[in-house]
Amino acid sequence: MAKKVVKGDPKGIENVEATLTRTEQFIEDNYRLLLYGLAIIVIAVGAVWLINMRTKSKSNDARSQMYVAEEYFANDSINLALYGDGNYLGFLDIADEYSFTKPGNLANYYAGVCYLRNGDYEEAIDYLNKFKKNDLAISPIAYGCTGDAWVELGDTQKGIEFYLKAVDHSDNSFYNPLYLLKAGQLYEMDGNKAKALELYQRIKDVYPDSNEGNTIEKYIARVN
């Protein structure tokens, strides 16, 4: 039995051919523009790749430097941690030379804490503010340390502001009651017993099992 031959639609074929012709004409008319566009894309992709590779390499270098500085920090050798030992960089140089890496950002935090321990409160605030606070574990501590520095400089309102920023940044059951207590004590010192009571009550209600929660009743009684 002979196979049935299906003839194509002449108009459909004409439409396809016309579309192909227009496409070919567009490519021909815009050849240089398309070539430039393709070249730009290739260059951009290559640049991103090179930047990523360079950043990864610098991050690895920074981690090696950070390890030694963190060891000094852990052993309370604050000046060596901050300025380096001649062979390895300290937090200040790491923050400067590796500023676009995660270790470089973390070095800002460490430098701020070092300055805080040394009593250089303005420098401490400066470096703690440089620290990009996208880490839920360390960022609340950075805010709290900034609050400590402001209190040491005599600005209790700034201290309260940063203690409450630390609390709002994450629900940390260890640090939050501590910073709530510090903020409450500052409110109490300033004569604002209502705000102090509000924070003390919050510790009692939300963090009753914390160290601060175990002793909060005496603070509540003092402002009631």
GIBELDA-V475639 format. One record per helix or strand. SS is the DSSP state (H for helix, E for strand). FROM is the first residue (numbers start at 1). TO is the last residue. Records with the same first field share a line. If there is no record, write none. Layout:
# GIBELDA-V475639
SS = FROM-TO  FROM-TO
This chain:
# GIBELDA-V475639
H = 10-29  31-74  78-83  91-97  102-118  121-130  139-152  156-169  175-189  193-206  211-223
E = 84-84  89-89
